[in-house]
Amino acid sequence: MSNVHTLTRRVARLEGAGAHIEIPVWCDDPEDLAGTMDAMLKRGEIEPRDVPRCVFWSDANTLAGYHEAALAELDRTP
């Protein structure tokens, strides 16, 4: 299975999970968050409806190991 197919499947499942999921944004400082989100919007990485869910990466409310567990769940075939 190609990486593109795998990532496409993961994104589709995440989008189906609901709008309550935070989107951690990776940037150096919290002050850079707005500029980073603007750049992501211009590149089409996020949509305007996603902006309220964006948080600075260290402020995301996830438990240790959550990301790995979520990825493992997304990799499961239906």
Secondary structure, DSSP 8 states (H G I E B T S, - for coil): --HHHHHHHHHHHHHHT-TTS-EEE--SSGGGHHHHHHHHHHHTSS-GGGGGGEEEGGG----TTHHHHHHHHHHS--
